[in-house]
Amino acid sequence: GKTVTLADLASRLARRDSDSTLPEDIIPFLIHVADLDLSTSKNDPISVIIDSIAESASVLDLSRIPEFVRKSFSDGRALLMLDGSDELGPDGLKEIVLFIKSVQHEFPRTRIITTATIDVLDGLVTLNFVPFAMAAWNPKQRIQFLQKWGDLWTRFVSVEAWSQTSD
């Protein structure tokens, strides 16, 4: 639920949907915490973000990424969306909190959203995060989701040539 919600928000912002409740000048950066190399974050958190984005970027875009990311963050247009924080234990979350703190210090106008579990919020509330609870899916909703996923998989993915191999 949390990952899908973040991905949906990032997608809507990137597409510039006509939804009037979304600011038009925001640039979403959706990153999973496992993709961050936090060993260098204390010196330059933006480099950590750039490196994470560059890992999955097209070779043609690599040279433009650093300037685009730096400008987005320095202009206060960046929305940093960190997924996977809820999968970390207390020690891992401490590292993420320190990373977030360094981003906030370096780029104070940056908006940040992260995932968390109610039992491990260590440090996030001290950084002025406001918890937003999401309701869990009930059993009927889970079954409906799995049925829809299966239908879409059968219609679109299973017919692809690469999915026909025995691998």
Secondary structure, DSSP 8 states (H G I E B T S, - for coil): -HHHHHHHHHHHHHHT-S-TTS-TT-EEEEEEGGG--GGGTTT-HHHHHHHHHHHTS-TTTTTTHHHHHHHHHHTT-EEEEEE-GGGS-HHHHHHHHHHHHHHHHH-TT-EEEE--BTTB-TTTGGGT----------HHHHHHHHHHHHHHIIIIITTSGGGGS--
